[in-house]
């Protein structure tokens, strides 16, 4: 019904933004990370929204990216997790971290979210694992963290080698998040092959 809302931040609440759009104030609940991103009263923002409809209320949940919104909707689709639970998870974990945690069966990492026990975390993994692909998760994480000045320095082959090194580390038992972080710490990885990146990343993890 409401795909996104663009307006001026009128108030910042502990868990929501009050957006002035044409003289109407829309209360949009957002992840904690969105509130800590530097947004200020008076800023114009665009939030991709999910409208939750109940018999006695209409609640808007908003995100600065379509990716976060898509992951939120996947979480809401998990049995036993409602919009507030999904928002809690995305307040504690980024969408990228959640994808890697699911793909690497890291229930303990997901259980860091407030109100999410280990059993619920395992349910998230069970129901979402077939919704995520490691290659897609890696590419999205790389797109979110890559610095513009590094775009030309890392060609297609370099990116493929990084991805393969992450996959190899996951196969060795490391979580997706640990693997990606170790690979990203390798200096000069854009000029290395998969085996060289893997060896260097393993040194980083010792």
N, C-alpha and C positions, 0 to 999 in steps of 0.2 A: 504493500500500500504506500509506504513512504520509503523510497530507495535511498535518499540522502537528504541532508539538510545543510544549507549554507547560511550562515548568519554571524552576528557579532556576539561574542561572549559577554553576557551581562553580569553573571555571577559565577563563582567557582565554589562548589559545595564539596564536602568530603569525598563523595563518590559520583558526582555528576556535574555537568555544565548546564547552566541556564542560557539558552541561545535565543537572542532576540532576532526574530525573522518577521519583518514587516509589522512590527509593533506587537507581535504575539510571542510570549516566552515559552519555549519548548524545553522541558527538563529532559536531558539525555544522560543516561547512566553510562559511564565510560570506565575502562580499566584504570587502575592506579597509575600505570606507566604513562597514560595519556595526560593525567593531571600533573605528572612530574616532568613533562616534556618541555616545560617553559611557557606553556600557554598562559596568557594573561587576560584580565578583563579589558575589553576593547578590541581584542584581536578578532579578525574575521577568520572563521574556520569552516571546513567542510567535513562532515561526518557521515560515513556510510552507516545506515541504520537498520535495525531489526525491531519491528513492532510486535510486542508480546501482548496478546489479547486474552483477557480473562472476563468472566461475567461481570465483575465489579471494577475493572480497571484496564487502562491501556498504558503500557510502559514502553518507552523508547530506549534502546541500547545502541550506543554509537561507537564507531571506530574510525581512526584516521586512514586506514587502508582497507581495500576490498579483501585482501588476504586475511586480515584479522577477522573480518566479518564472516568470511567463509568458514574459518576454523571454529568460530563461535557457534555457527549454525550446526556444524558437525558435532560439537560437544553437546549442544542442546538435544541432538538426536540420540545420544547415549542414554539408555534406560537408567533412570534414577538421578539424572543430572538436569536441573532446570536452568533457566537463564541466569539466576543469581550464582549458582554453582559454577556455570561456565564462565561467568565474568570473574569469579574468584580465581579460577585456574589461570585465565589470561591476565590477571593482575599480578600473579606470582611468577608466571612463565611467559616467555614470548611465544608467538605462534611457531617460530623456527625451533625453539627449544622443545616445544611440545611434540612437534613432528619427529625430531630425532629421538626423543625419549620413547615415543610409541614404537618407532621402527627398531629400536634396540632393546625393547622389553624392559625399560628402566622404570619400573613401578615406583621405586623409592624416590626418584626425582620428581615424578608427577605428584606423589603424596606430600611434597613440600607445600603444595597449595593449601591454604586454610580450609578446613572442613572436608578435605579429601583424604580418606583413609587408604590404606594399602589395597583393600578389596575393591574399592571404587576405582582406584588407579589401575588395577588389573583389568577391570571392566572396560575402562577407557581404551586400554591397549587392545583388548580382545575385539571391541566393536569398531575401532578406527584403523587397525593395522592394514586392512585391505583398502583403505581410503587414501593412504599415503604411499608414495614411491620414493626410494632413497635418492634417485637421480633428480627428481623434482624437488625434494626437500633440500638437497645440496645446492641446486641452481638458485632456489629462492633465497637461501641463506647467503650465498655468494653475492647475489644481486643486492641484498640488504646491507652487506658489510663492505663491499668493494669500494675503494676510494676512486673517484673519477680519474685521478692522475695515473692510476695503475692499469686502466683499461687497455692501453696500447701495449704495455709492457708484458701482459699476459695473454698470449694468443690462444686460439682454440685448442692446440695440443697441450698447452700448459694447464688449461682448465680441466681437460680430460684426465691428465695425469693426477691432478689434485683430487678429482672425484674418485679415481681408482684407488688412490692411497687411502682416502676416507673409507671406502668400501672394504679395503683389506684390513684396516684397523678394526672395523666393526666385526669382521669375520674372526679376528683374533680375540674378540670378547670385550673390546672397549665400547663404551656407549657412544652413540652418534655424536653427542655434544662434545665429549672428550676428544673423539677422533678429529672432528672438525677444528676444534680449538688448537690441537697439537699441529695439524697441518698448516693452519694459518700463521703459526709462530715460526715456521721454517723460512729463513731468509733466502731470497733468490729462487724460490720455488717455481717461478714462471719460466726459468731456464732449465729446470730439472725434469728428468723422467720419473715415472711412477716409483721405481725401485729406490732412486735417490731420495725422493720426498719421503717415502715410507721409512727408510733408515733414519733420516734426520728427525722425523716426527717421533719415532720410537725413542730416540735419544732425549727428546723434549719431555717424554712421559716417564723417564726413569727417575 
